Amino acid sequence: MGEGARRRRQPGPEHDVSTPPHIAVVGGGLAGITAALDCAATGAAVTLAEVRPRLGGAAYSYTRGDLRLDNGQHVFLRCCNAYRALLGRLGREDDVVLQPRLDLPILAPGRRPVRLRRSGLPAPLQLAGALARYGLLSRADRLGVVRAMLALRAVDTDDRRVDARSFGDWLREHRQSPEAIERVWRLIATPTLNLEPDDASLAQAAYVFQRALLQDAGAGDIGWSRVPLSDLHDGPARRALAAAGVDVRLRARVDGVARAGEGGFALSGLGAPLRADAVVLAVPPERAGPLLVEGALPDPGAPARLGRSPIVNLHLVYDRRVLDEPMAVAVDAPVSWMFDRTDGSGLERGQLVSLSLSAADDLADTPAEQLRDRAVGALRDLLPAAAGAQVQAFHVTREHAATFRVAPGARALRPPARTAVDGFVLAGGWTDTGWPATMESAVLSGHAAAAEAIAATHRTSRPAAVAA
């Protein structure tokens, strides 16, 4: 029994207001971790139940032989203040890299590399010089991109009519050529939205560009982990939650949540009854439906209708260095974002290059051998040093439900933290945070859910909690 469980009262008559409320958090991803820490910080007794044997949700690492591999290359931006603050809370801010200025090496087959590097000018002028020198586009296309960027500043991301439109349609309406879409818009939009521009909501795309590039010059500087993701999230979160008195239960599947007759909520599936004054449901949208308390949402099927978008990650171990940058992005190629993960993986000789293939609907079920051939051929065309190098190992990670789909109209399916049942609140990157399915969205949702849960316990009398 954890310290949080010891702090809860045993069954008995209704307790007085000096007794701390008990809040159950279902789900141990970044949203659940954040919510649990916030609730515990107010003095609440907190139980966190996670079905997996680890914390961190969709951002984790695993072992293949002697290598530590991430399930996917998760990056963040300087403007992801909530996620960066969580890293500080976990004591891991020194385990990430954050560019002093956005500097994006861009590779294309048969062409010299170019860079999108921001200047010290204020937004939105920080990329003006880089775009003026961007040799992958014609002069007319470069001017067209600048005009479209300025027009994107005026898009109202809260307008449901805007959300119902396709980003690709908007780009063509603003005279963006296929080359401009591929070599500028897609290289930024696709990894953040995990959808191609034609499949993505205009409101969600505009939100990302406004936050990352059009409001603050440094907002789009890119950050990533130096260490395996589980070292960044799982272990540190366990220690922080334990220090906060949270009762963390791993391999603990909650299979039902219902209102208790005497007030509060009853959770089933944990081996013994667990009652709580408030519940934070922080699970993926496809799992949320069966766990919703009756009456919580006007449309209980909405979360599942958000759908899912896959990401495929390819890890190639070369016998020598082939990528001279810590990360780069390819255009006009069957691969896109690539990262040097040699140090973080524990590889002692050679180089580990990890490729992140977003919006991978057509690749999620492709045989590994075909993916290997695709990747090896593409890197030979993009990296001169890869032409003579040997691939000594190849690993594939498939996340079929990596994110929900930020398709046109998705905003209407994303609920807020507060539901119609007081004390039953929702968290997760799929809730209505404004952001698409990012680590920032997950952490923001955790903060919102904790605030609602604590407020609910202040509005209601609290039944005693039963420790499982």
C-alpha positions in Angstrom: 0.0 0.0 0.0 1.5 3.4 -1.0 1.7 6.5 1.2 -1.4 8.0 -0.6 -3.4 4.9 0.3 -2.4 5.2 4.0 -3.5 8.7 4.1 -7.1 7.8 3.2 -9.7 7.1 5.8 -11.2 3.7 6.3 -15.0 3.2 5.7 -17.1 4.9 8.3 -19.7 7.7 8.7 -19.4 10.8 6.5 -16.2 12.6 7.4 -15.6 16.2 8.2 -14.2 18.8 5.8 -10.7 18.4 7.3 -10.5 14.9 5.7 -8.6 15.1 2.4 -10.6 14.2 -0.7 -9.7 11.0 -2.6 -9.2 11.4 -6.3 -8.7 8.5 -8.7 -6.7 9.0 -11.9 -7.2 6.3 -14.5 -4.3 6.3 -17.0 -0.6 6.9 -16.4 0.4 8.8 -19.6 1.6 12.4 -19.4 -2.0 13.6 -18.8 -2.5 11.3 -15.9 0.9 12.0 -14.4 0.2 15.7 -14.5 -3.3 15.4 -13.1 -2.1 13.2 -10.2 0.7 15.6 -9.3 -1.6 18.6 -9.4 -4.2 16.9 -7.3 -1.7 15.7 -4.7 -0.2 19.2 -4.5 -3.5 20.4 -3.1 -3.5 17.9 -0.3 -5.8 15.3 -1.9 -5.2 11.6 -1.5 -4.6 10.3 -5.0 -4.6 6.8 -6.6 -3.3 6.4 -10.1 -4.1 3.2 -12.0 -2.3 2.3 -15.2 -2.9 -0.8 -17.2 0.6 -1.0 -18.5 3.7 -1.9 -16.4 5.1 1.6 -16.9 4.2 5.2 -17.0 4.5 7.7 -19.8 1.7 6.5 -22.2 2.6 6.8 -25.9 6.1 8.2 -25.2 8.3 5.2 -24.1 11.3 3.2 -24.9 12.1 -0.5 -25.2 15.0 -2.9 -25.5 16.2 -4.8 -28.6 19.3 -6.7 -27.8 21.8 -4.2 -26.5 19.9 -1.2 -27.8 17.4 1.1 -26.1 15.0 2.3 -28.8 12.2 4.8 -28.5 8.8 3.8 -29.8 8.8 7.1 -31.8 10.8 10.2 -32.0 8.9 12.7 -29.9 9.9 16.3 -30.2 8.6 19.5 -28.6 8.9 23.2 -29.3 10.0 26.1 -27.2 6.4 27.2 -27.0 5.4 23.9 -25.3 5.6 25.6 -21.9 3.4 23.1 -20.1 5.4 20.1 -21.2 8.7 21.8 -20.4 7.5 22.7 -17.0 6.5 19.0 -16.4 10.1 18.0 -17.2 11.3 20.5 -14.6 8.9 19.1 -12.1 10.3 15.6 -12.8 13.9 16.9 -12.6 14.7 16.0 -16.2 15.1 19.4 -17.9 18.8 18.7 -18.4 18.1 15.5 -20.3 16.6 17.3 -23.3 18.1 19.4 -26.1 16.5 22.7 -27.1 17.8 24.5 -30.1 19.0 28.1 -29.3 17.4 29.0 -32.6 15.3 27.0 -35.0 17.8 25.4 -37.4 16.3 22.8 -39.7 18.6 21.0 -42.3 16.6 20.0 -45.3 17.7 17.3 -47.7 16.4 16.4 -51.2 17.6 13.8 -53.6 20.2 15.1 -56.0 20.3 18.6 -54.4 22.6 20.3 -52.0 21.3 20.5 -48.4 19.6 23.8 -47.5 18.6 25.1 -44.0 15.6 26.8 -42.6 17.3 28.9 -39.8 15.6 31.7 -38.0 17.1 35.0 -37.5 16.9 37.4 -34.5 14.1 39.4 -36.1 10.7 39.4 -34.4 7.9 37.2 -35.6 6.8 36.6 -38.3 10.0 38.0 -39.9 12.4 35.5 -38.3 12.2 33.2 -41.3 12.1 35.8 -44.0 15.8 35.6 -44.8 15.8 31.8 -44.8 12.8 31.7 -47.1 14.5 34.3 -49.4 17.5 31.9 -49.8 15.4 28.7 -49.9 16.8 27.1 -53.1 14.2 24.3 -53.2 11.5 26.7 -54.3 11.2 29.2 -57.2 11.2 32.9 -56.4 7.5 33.1 -57.1 6.8 30.1 -54.7 8.9 31.7 -52.0 6.9 34.9 -52.2 3.7 32.9 -52.2 4.7 31.1 -49.1 5.3 34.4 -47.3 1.9 35.7 -48.4 0.2 32.6 -47.2 2.0 32.7 -43.9 0.7 36.2 -43.3 -2.8 35.2 -44.3 -2.7 32.2 -41.9 -2.2 34.7 -39.0 -5.8 35.9 -39.5 -7.4 32.5 -39.4 -9.8 32.1 -36.4 -8.9 28.7 -35.0 -12.0 28.7 -32.7 -14.4 29.1 -35.6 -16.1 25.7 -36.2 -16.5 26.5 -39.9 -12.7 26.9 -40.1 -12.3 23.5 -38.3 -14.6 21.9 -40.9 -12.2 22.9 -43.8 -9.2 21.1 -45.1 -5.8 22.6 -44.7 -4.9 21.4 -48.2 -7.9 23.1 -49.7 -6.9 26.4 -48.0 -3.3 26.1 -49.3 -4.5 25.7 -52.8 -7.0 28.5 -52.4 -4.0 30.7 -51.5 -2.1 29.6 -54.6 0.4 27.3 -53.0 2.0 25.1 -55.6 2.6 21.4 -55.2 6.3 22.1 -54.7 5.6 24.7 -51.9 3.2 22.3 -50.2 5.7 19.5 -50.2 8.8 21.5 -49.4 7.5 23.9 -46.8 4.0 23.3 -45.5 4.0 19.5 -45.4 7.4 19.2 -43.7 6.0 21.2 -40.7 2.3 20.2 -40.7 2.5 16.5 -41.2 4.6 15.6 -38.2 2.7 17.9 -35.8 -0.7 16.9 -37.1 0.1 13.3 -38.0 -2.0 13.8 -41.1 -1.4 15.0 -44.6 -2.5 18.6 -45.3 -5.5 17.4 -47.4 -6.7 15.2 -44.5 -6.2 17.8 -41.7 -8.3 20.5 -40.2 -7.5 24.0 -41.2 -8.1 25.2 -37.7 -5.6 22.7 -36.2 -3.0 23.5 -38.8 -3.4 27.2 -38.3 -3.1 26.8 -34.5 0.2 25.1 -34.9 1.7 27.6 -37.3 0.4 30.5 -35.3 1.8 29.2 -32.0 5.1 28.0 -33.5 6.1 30.5 -36.1 3.8 33.5 -36.3 3.4 35.0 -32.8 6.8 34.7 -31.2 10.2 34.4 -33.0 11.6 31.7 -30.7 8.4 29.6 -30.3 9.3 27.1 -33.0 12.8 26.2 -31.7 12.9 22.4 -31.6 13.7 20.2 -28.7 14.1 16.4 -28.2 15.3 14.0 -25.5 19.0 13.1 -25.1 18.0 9.9 -23.3 15.5 7.0 -23.9 12.0 8.3 -23.4 11.3 5.9 -20.5 14.3 7.4 -18.7 12.8 10.8 -19.3 9.2 10.0 -18.3 8.6 6.6 -16.6 11.2 6.4 -13.8 11.2 10.1 -13.0 7.4 10.2 -12.8 7.3 7.2 -10.5 9.7 8.9 -8.1 7.9 12.3 -8.3 4.5 10.6 -7.7 5.8 8.6 -4.8 7.3 11.7 -3.2 3.9 13.4 -3.6 2.2 10.5 -1.8 0.4 9.2 -4.8 -0.6 5.5 -4.7 0.6 4.3 -8.1 -0.8 1.0 -9.3 0.8 -0.5 -12.5 -0.7 -3.4 -14.4 -4.0 -2.2 -12.9 -7.0 -2.3 -15.3 -10.1 -0.3 -14.4 -13.0 -1.9 -16.2 -15.8 0.3 -14.9 -16.6 3.6 -13.3 -20.1 4.3 -11.8 -21.7 6.7 -9.4 -21.8 5.4 -5.9 -25.1 5.4 -4.1 -23.8 7.5 -1.2 -22.0 10.0 -3.4 -18.7 9.9 -5.2 -17.7 7.1 -7.6 -17.0 3.4 -7.5 -14.2 1.9 -9.7 -14.2 -1.8 -10.5 -11.6 -4.1 -11.9 -8.8 -3.5 -9.4 -9.3 -6.6 -7.4 -11.2 -4.9 -4.6 -13.7 -2.0 -4.4 -12.2 1.5 -4.8 -14.3 4.6 -4.1 -13.3 8.1 -4.9 -14.7 11.6 -4.5 -13.6 12.5 -8.0 -12.3 10.6 -11.0 -9.9 11.8 -13.8 -10.3 9.6 -16.8 -7.0 9.9 -18.7 -7.1 7.1 -21.3 -7.0 7.1 -25.1 -10.2 8.1 -26.9 -10.9 4.5 -28.1 -10.8 3.3 -24.5 -12.8 6.2 -23.0 -16.3 5.1 -24.2 -16.8 2.0 -22.0 -15.5 3.9 -18.9 -17.7 6.9 -19.2 -20.1 7.4 -16.3 -23.6 7.4 -17.6 -24.7 10.9 -18.6 -21.1 12.3 -18.6 -21.2 13.2 -22.3 -24.2 14.1 -24.5 -22.6 11.8 -27.2 -20.7 8.9 -25.5 -19.6 7.7 -28.9 -17.8 10.9 -29.9 -14.3 10.0 -28.6 -14.2 6.8 -30.6 -15.3 8.6 -33.7 -12.2 10.8 -33.6 -10.4 7.8 -35.2 -6.7 7.1 -35.1 -3.7 8.0 -37.2 -0.6 5.7 -37.2 3.1 6.5 -37.0 5.8 4.1 -38.2 9.4 4.4 -36.9 12.4 2.8 -38.5 15.7 2.3 -36.7 18.8 1.6 -38.9 22.1 0.7 -37.4 25.0 1.6 -39.7 28.6 0.5 -39.5 29.7 4.1 -39.7 28.4 7.7 -39.4 26.1 8.6 -42.3 24.1 11.5 -40.8 26.2 14.5 -39.8 23.4 16.4 -38.1 21.6 15.5 -34.9 18.4 15.7 -36.9 17.3 16.6 -40.5 14.2 16.4 -42.6 13.8 15.1 -46.2 11.5 16.4 -48.9 10.7 14.7 -52.3 11.6 11.4 -50.7 9.8 8.4 -49.2 11.2 9.3 -45.7 10.9 12.6 -43.8 12.3 13.3 -40.3 15.5 11.6 -39.3 17.5 11.6 -36.0 20.9 10.5 -34.8 20.0 8.4 -31.8 23.4 6.7 -31.3 24.2 8.1 -27.9 20.7 7.6 -26.4 20.5 4.1 -27.7 23.7 2.8 -26.1 25.2 1.9 -29.5 29.0 1.7 -29.1 30.1 1.6 -32.7 28.6 2.9 -35.9 25.5 5.1 -36.0 21.8 4.6 -35.2 19.5 6.6 -37.5 15.8 6.7 -36.6 13.2 7.7 -39.1 9.8 8.9 -38.1 7.1 8.4 -40.7 4.0 10.3 -39.8 0.5 9.9 -41.3 1.5 6.3 -42.1 -1.8 4.9 -43.1 -0.3 3.2 -46.1 2.7 1.8 -44.2 1.2 0.6 -40.9 0.9 -3.0 -42.2 3.8 -3.0 -44.8 6.2 -5.9 -44.2 9.4 -5.0 -42.5 11.6 -6.1 -45.4 9.8 -3.6 -47.7 10.2 -0.9 -45.1 13.9 -1.7 -44.9 14.4 -1.5 -48.6 12.5 1.8 -48.7 14.5 3.4 -46.0 17.9 2.1 -47.1 17.3 3.3 -50.7 16.0 6.7 -49.6 19.0 7.3 -47.3 21.4 6.4 -50.1 19.9 9.1 -52.2 19.9 11.7 -49.4 23.1 11.0 -47.5 26.3 10.5 -49.6 28.0 8.6 -46.8 25.2 6.1 -46.7 26.0 4.9 -50.2 29.0 2.9 -49.0 27.8 2.0 -45.5 26.4 -1.3 -44.3 23.1 -1.6 -42.4 23.9 -4.0 -39.6 20.5 -4.1 -37.9 17.0 -2.8 -38.7 14.0 -2.5 -36.3 10.5 -1.3 -36.9 8.1 0.3 -34.4 4.4 0.6 -35.5 2.0 2.7 -33.5 -1.3 2.0 -35.1 -3.2 4.3 -32.8 -0.3 6.9 -32.3 -2.7 9.9 -32.3 -6.3 10.7 -32.9 -7.1 12.2 -36.3 -7.3 16.0 -36.4 -9.5 15.7 -39.5 -11.9 18.5 -40.6 -14.7 18.7 -38.0 -12.8 16.9 -35.2 -13.1 19.8 -32.8 -16.8 19.1 -32.4 -15.8 15.6 -31.1 -13.3 16.8 -28.5 -14.8 17.3 -25.1 -13.6 19.7 -22.4 -12.2 18.4 -19.1 -15.5 19.0 -17.3 -18.4 16.7 -18.0 -22.1 16.7 -17.1 -21.3 14.5 -14.1 -19.8 16.7 -11.4 -16.5 15.2 -10.3 -16.0 13.0 -13.3 -13.5 14.7 -15.6 -11.6 13.9 -18.7 -7.9 14.2 -19.6 -5.7 13.3 -22.6 -4.3 15.0 -25.6 -7.5 14.3 -27.5 -9.6 16.5 -25.2 -10.2 20.1 -26.3 -6.9 21.8 -25.5 -6.5 23.6 -28.8 -3.4 21.6 -29.6 -3.4 18.5 -31.8 -2.3 15.2 -30.3 1.0 16.4 -28.8 2.8 16.0 -25.5 1.9 19.6 -24.8 -1.8 18.9 -25.3 -1.6 15.9 -22.9 0.0 18.0 -20.1 -2.4 20.9 -20.6 -5.3 18.5 -20.4 -3.9 17.1 -17.1 -3.8 20.5 -15.6 -7.3 21.3 -16.7 -8.6 17.9 -15.4 -7.0 18.3 -12.0 -8.5 21.8 -11.5 -11.9 20.5 -12.3 -11.5 17.5 -10.0 -10.4 19.5 -7.1 -13.1 22.1 -7.6 -15.7 19.3 -7.7 -14.5 17.9 -4.3 -15.0 21.4 -2.8 -18.6 21.5 -4.1 -19.8 18.2 -2.7 -19.7 16.4 0.6 -17.2 13.5 0.5 -17.8 9.9 1.3 -15.1 7.9 2.9 -12.8 6.1 0.5 -12.2 2.4 0.5 -8.6 1.4 -0.1 -8.2 -1.6 -2.3 
